């Protein structure tokens, strides 16, 4: 099974090479680009591990904000079709499905880049910021968990921020049609 999501993929990191010299009076600088990847700067090379397809950018392009201390805020429009394994429809129409969103850094090991949710102490809302209740005709969506998982492979240890979203079927759709 798959589900589609749309929103903004946002990252923050610090690169001391980008810190402003003391002579610069500004606290930050903002850059906009109509074409994704238009900046020639280092980025952590993140990907969505369980995505069937991903489209980033589009008409919204991307935005980069650079702070005086070298903190980078990067935001890009995201459209993704996510694979959701282990769905169980045995309790239909009263089922709840749980699906993961797993982020990975494909170029760097855990010792080189620390990937984590922006505010993991805030629980799932620190990973997936839902502005309004998300519903479809059949489902209500709720972020339920956010954590980081370390995995060891032959090539080294890698860190994966994972978020879980729950799809709760709106069973009244079925109850009203009986």
C-alpha positions in Angstrom: 0.0 0.0 0.0 1.0 3.6 -0.5 -0.1 7.0 0.6 0.7 10.5 -0.8 1.8 13.4 1.2 2.6 17.0 0.3 4.2 19.8 2.3 7.6 21.3 3.0 10.8 19.3 3.7 12.9 21.5 6.1 16.4 21.0 7.4 18.6 23.0 9.8 22.4 22.5 10.1 25.4 24.5 11.2 28.4 25.0 8.9 31.0 27.2 10.6 32.6 28.0 7.2 29.5 30.0 6.4 29.6 32.2 9.6 29.7 35.9 8.9 32.9 37.9 9.7 32.6 40.4 12.6 32.4 43.3 10.1 29.0 42.1 8.8 26.2 43.9 10.6 23.4 41.6 9.5 22.0 38.7 11.6 20.9 36.7 8.6 20.6 36.5 4.9 17.8 35.0 2.9 18.0 33.4 -0.6 15.2 32.2 -2.8 15.6 30.1 -5.9 13.0 29.1 -8.5 15.0 26.0 -9.4 15.7 23.3 -6.8 19.4 22.7 -6.1 20.4 26.2 -7.4 22.8 26.8 -4.5 26.4 25.7 -4.5 26.7 24.8 -0.9 27.2 21.6 1.1 24.0 19.8 2.3 23.6 16.7 4.3 22.2 14.6 1.4 19.0 13.4 3.0 16.5 11.1 1.3 13.2 9.4 2.3 14.0 5.7 2.6 10.5 4.3 2.1 9.4 6.7 -0.6 8.1 5.1 -3.9 8.5 8.5 -5.6 9.5 12.0 -4.5 9.2 15.4 -6.2 10.9 18.4 -4.7 10.6 22.0 -5.7 8.2 22.9 -8.4 6.8 26.4 -8.7 7.7 27.1 -5.1 11.4 26.3 -5.6 13.4 26.4 -2.4 14.4 28.9 0.2 17.7 29.1 2.2 18.3 31.3 5.2 21.8 31.8 6.5 22.4 32.9 10.1 25.3 34.9 11.4 26.8 31.9 13.2 26.7 29.7 10.0 23.3 28.1 10.8 21.5 27.1 7.6 17.7 26.8 7.3 16.7 25.1 4.0 13.1 24.6 2.9 11.8 22.9 -0.2 8.3 21.9 -1.4 7.8 18.1 -1.2 5.4 15.7 -2.8 6.0 12.1 -2.1 4.3 8.7 -2.5 5.2 6.7 0.6 5.3 2.9 0.8 3.5 1.5 3.9 4.3 -2.1 4.8 2.5 -4.4 7.1 -1.0 -2.9 6.7 -3.7 -5.2 8.3 -7.3 -4.7 7.1 -8.7 -7.6 9.3 -10.6 -5.1 11.5 -12.2 -3.2 8.7 -14.1 -0.9 9.0 -12.6 -0.2 12.5 -9.0 -0.5 11.5 -6.0 1.8 12.3 -3.0 1.6 10.0 0.5 2.7 11.1 3.0 3.9 8.6 6.6 5.0 9.0 8.4 7.9 7.4 12.2 7.1 7.5 14.8 9.8 6.6 18.4 8.8 5.9 21.7 10.5 4.9 23.0 8.6 1.9 26.5 10.2 1.8 27.4 10.2 5.5 27.8 7.9 8.4 26.4 8.6 11.9 29.9 9.7 13.0 30.0 12.3 10.2 26.5 13.8 10.3 24.0 13.6 13.2 20.5 13.5 11.8 17.6 14.0 14.1 14.2 15.6 14.3 14.3 19.3 15.0 12.6 19.0 18.3 12.3 15.3 19.3 11.4 16.4 22.9 8.1 17.6 21.5 7.1 14.1 20.5 5.6 13.5 17.0 4.8 17.2 16.6 8.5 17.9 16.7 8.9 15.8 13.5 5.8 16.3 11.6 4.1 19.7 12.0 0.4 19.3 11.2 -1.2 22.8 11.0 -4.7 21.5 10.8 -6.4 18.1 11.3 -5.7 16.0 8.3 -8.6 14.0 6.9 -9.7 12.4 3.7 -13.1 11.0 2.9 -12.1 7.8 4.6 -9.2 8.5 7.0 -8.0 10.8 9.8 -4.2 11.1 10.0 -2.3 11.7 13.2 1.5 11.8 13.9 2.0 9.3 16.7 5.8 8.8 17.2 9.1 10.4 16.4 12.5 8.8 17.2 16.0 8.2 15.8 17.3 4.7 15.0 20.9 3.7 14.6 21.7 0.8 12.2 25.0 -0.9 11.8 26.1 -2.2 8.4 29.4 -3.5 7.1 30.2 0.0 5.8 29.5 1.6 9.2 26.8 3.0 11.5 24.0 5.2 10.1 21.3 7.2 11.9 17.7 7.3 10.7 15.1 9.8 12.0 11.8 7.9 11.9 8.2 9.2 12.3 5.1 7.2 12.5 1.7 8.4 11.3 -1.6 6.6 12.1 -4.5 6.4 9.7 -7.7 5.9 11.6 -10.5 4.8 9.3 -13.7 6.9 9.6 -15.9 3.9 10.2 -19.2 5.9 10.0 -18.7 5.8 6.2 -19.4 2.1 6.4 -21.9 2.2 9.2 -24.1 4.7 7.3 -24.1 2.7 4.1 -25.4 -0.5 5.8 
